[in-house]
Amino acid sequence: MTFNTLTDKQLMSLVAEEKMEALGELVKRHQSNALSIAYRTVGAWDIAEDICQEAFIRVYRSAAKYQPTAKFTTWFYRIIVNLCIDEKRKSNRAPQDYSEYIDVLEDKQNINPMDKQIALDRKKAVWQALGQLNKRERITVVLHKFLGKSHREIAEITGWSLSAVESLLVRAYQKLREKLKDINK
């Protein structure tokens, strides 16, 4: 059987039958976005990886009860978001060392050292500003900006009302604009 041609719903049915290859295909399809959500929300790779692992364990354990009332990704991202909220509640700390957030620009891009430093400084400022948002604002921005989710999709993923999501995004982007107003000066 070729698992990569099956839908997520079909894969979940196979996971319910304890076909581990189906779970492996779900991991392959969704691990990258799951890590992205978790990392950008909690701010540490090790914790983000733990959250993703726990999320896939929950997918496995819930497969027999899974009722596809929404897209698989909506259901799965909701698990990730809830685990991130739980983690932030437990730790209640913002990351202090933002250097791990910074993707170092590759040397082969022919960028002069001054421009490279400016780009790194901008990235650091953005990550610091994102880290200062409250957890609900940060989650909505991560889902919206980094994963391209619509307001309605974010509401489905988080379980928050559409108006709450819209308000969170307005406030979050307003705070980010204020914190980053001097970034180009």
N, C-alpha and C positions, 0 to 999 in steps of 0.2 A: 504494500500500500504506500502511495506517495502522500505524505502528510502535508507537504508544502502547497498542495493544490486545494486543500480543504479549508472551509470557512472556520472562523473561531468557534462558532456554535457547534459545528461538527466535531472539532477538536475537543471541545468540552465534553461532548457525549462520549468520546473515546477515553478521555481522562476518567470519566465516571466509571468506565469499564476497566480502569487501572492500566490503560495502555500508556506507558511512560514516554513512548516516542511522541505521542500527541502533546504531552506536557512539555517535552523538549522543544517542539515546534512553537508552542505558545511562548516559551521563554525566548527563543530565537527571535520571534517577531516583535515582542513587546519589552524586552529587557532594557534596550537603549532608552526608550522614552520613560520607562519606570525609573531608571537611574537618574535621568535628567530631572524629573520632577522631585525625586527625593533629595538629590544633591543640592539642587537650587533652593530647596525649602529648608533643609536642616544644616547645610553648609559644611558637611564633612563626608568624605568618600566612604570611610569605614562604616559610618552610621547609615548612609544611603544604601550601601551594599547589603547591610543587615536588614533594612526595611524592605528592599526588593526581594531578598530571600524569604522573609516572612510572608510577603504578599503572595509569592508563588506557592508557598506551603498552604496558605489559606485558599488559593485557587484549587489546589489538589484536594484539600479536605472538603471543600464546598461543591466539588464537581457534581456529585450525585444529587444535590439539592438545587443546582443552578437552574434558574428559570430565566430565559433570555427576554426580559421585558424591555431591555434597552440593549444597545450595542455592547459587545463584550468589553471593548476598551473603556466605555463609560463606567461599567461595573468595576472593572479592574483598577482604573485610575482612582475611583472612589476609595477602594481599599488602600491604595498608596497614600492618598491624601489623608485618610483617617489615621494611618500609621504615623505619618509625618506630624500630624497634630498631636497625637499621643506622645511622640518623642519630644516635641517642643515643650509640651506641658511637663513632661518628666524632667527635662534638662533645664528648661526655662533660661536658656543662655543663647546669646548671639555669638557667632564665631568671631574671635578676636584677630586671628591671623588670616588675612584675606589673600595672602600670597598663593595659597593653594588653588584659589579660584582663577588665577590669571593664566590664560593660555598663552604661552610664550610664542611670539611670532617666529616663524621659521626663517633662518638666515637666507634661504634661497629666494625669498621674496624681494630681494634687492632693495630693502628699505634702509635708509640711512639710520645710524644709531640714534640721532635726535628724534626722528619721527617714530622710531620703535619705542623709545622711552615715553614719548607723549601718548602713544596708543596704549602702552601698559598702564600709565598713570590714569588714563580715562577708564580703562577696564576696572582698575582697582576702585576708583571713585564710584562707578556704577554698582559694583558688588557691595561696597560699604553702604551705599544708599539703600540698596535692596535689603541688606541685612538689618537695617534700622526700621523697616516696615513691620507692622504687627503680623502675626502668622497668617491671618485670613487675607490680608492685603497681599502678602508675599505669595501665597498659594495662587490667588487669582492672577497676579502678574505672571508668575511662572507658567501657568496653564495658557494664558492669553498670548503673551509675548514670545515665549520660548517654544511652546508646542502648537501655537496657532489655533487654539480652541476658541469657538464662538462663545458669546455670553451665555446662550442657551445650553451649550455643551458643558460649560463650567458649572452652571446651576445643576445640571443632571449629575455631574461627577461629584460635586461637593454636597448636594442635598440642600443647598441654600436657595432662596427664592431668586428669580431673575432680577428683581429690583435690588436685592441685596448685593448680588454680583456686580451689577452696574454701578451701584454706589461705591462698593469697594474699589472697583477699577478707577473710577473718577478720583476718589481720595488718594489711592496709591499713586497714580500717575501725576497728580497734583503735587504730592509730597516729593516724588522723584524729580519732577521739574524744578521744584524749589531747591532741593539739595544739590542738584546738578547744574544750576543756572550759571555758575562760573566756570564750567568745565572747558569751554571754548575760548576763554579769555586769556 
